[in-house]
Amino acid sequence: PADRWLEISRDMPQAVFSEGEVLVHEGTKPEHVYLLIVGRLGIYARDRSDQITRICVINEAGSLVGEQNVREERRFASATVIALTDCRISAIPSDVFKVLLAEDSTAVAKLEQEGRRQVFEKLRRLYEEVAELTSLQTASDQLKTRQYESGAAIYRRGEAASSAFFVVSGQVDLVRA
C-alpha cells in the first residue's frame, strides 16, 4: 500500500521538516497521519529514567506515521517523532485518513497487522526492562495495552489487586486519597 499512499498524497499539501524538528510529541492529541515522501524519521519513547529512547527509524517512502493513533482513535500519541534528516512529508488529516481506510479493507488488514507488530515490539522492550530489573525469565502472554485519560484513576485503595500495570508511555502519579 506504500505506492497507493504516495499516489494519494500527490493531491495533498506537503511540508518540509528540518533535521531535528519534532513532528509529533508524545502525549499530544493526534490530528494527522504523516506520510514520508523523502527523508528519515526517528520514533522515540520515554524509558524508565524518563529519557527519550529511539524505538525505530523510518526511511521508506510511502511509510505512514501516526496511523495507529488515528485508526484506533487513541486519545494521545504514544511516541515522539523527530526528523533525522531533512524530510518532505504529507500530512493527511485524521478525518480524511479514516475515509480512505473505510474504502480499502486490504489497507485496514495491513494496518491491523502492523499495529499488532508495534504493540508486540513495545511489550518486548518493556519485558526486557522488567527482566533486567527483576531477573525475570519468562513473559506472560496476558499483557494488554490500555490508555487512560489524564487524571483517570486506574486503581483505587481497597480494590482487589488483580493486575500489574507497566507504564509504556506517559506518567502515573500515586495519590493517597
C-alpha positions, 0 to 999 in steps of 0.5 A, a space after each residue: 500500500 506504500 505506492 497507493 499512499 504516495 499516489 494519494 498524497 500527490 493531491 495533498 499539501 506537503 511540508 518540509 521538516 528540518 533535521 531535528 524538528 519534532 513532528 509529533 510529541 508524545 502525549 499530544 492529541 493526534 490530528 494527522 497521519 504523516 506520510 514520508 515522501 523523502 527523508 528519515 524519521 526517528 520514533 522515540 519513547 520515554 524509558 524508565 529514567 524518563 529519557 527519550 529512547 529511539 524505538 525505530 527509524 523510518 526511511 521508506 517512502 510511502 511509510 505512514 506515521 501516526 496511523 495507529 493513533 488515528 485508526 484506533 482513535 487513541 486519545 494521545 500519541 504514544 511516541 515522539 517523532 523527530 526528523 533525522 534528516 531533512 524530510 518532505 512529508 504529507 500530512 493527511 488529516 485524521 478525518 480524511 485518513 479514516 475515509 480512505 481506510 473505510 474504502 480499502 479493507 486490504 489497507 485496514 488488514 495491513 494496518 491491523 497487522 502492523 499495529 499488532 507488530 508495534 504493540 508486540 515490539 513495545 511489550 518486548 522492550 518493556 519485558 526486557 526492562 522488567 527482566 533486567 530489573 527483576 531477573 525475570 525469565 519468562 513473559 506472560 502472554 496476558 499483557 494488554 495495552 490500555 490508555 487512560 485519560 489524564 487524571 483517570 484513576 486506574 486503581 483505587 485503595 481497597 480494590 482487589 489487586 488483580 493486575 500489574 500495570 507497566 507504564 509504556 508511555 506517559 506518567 502515573 502519579 500515586 495519590 493517597 486519597 
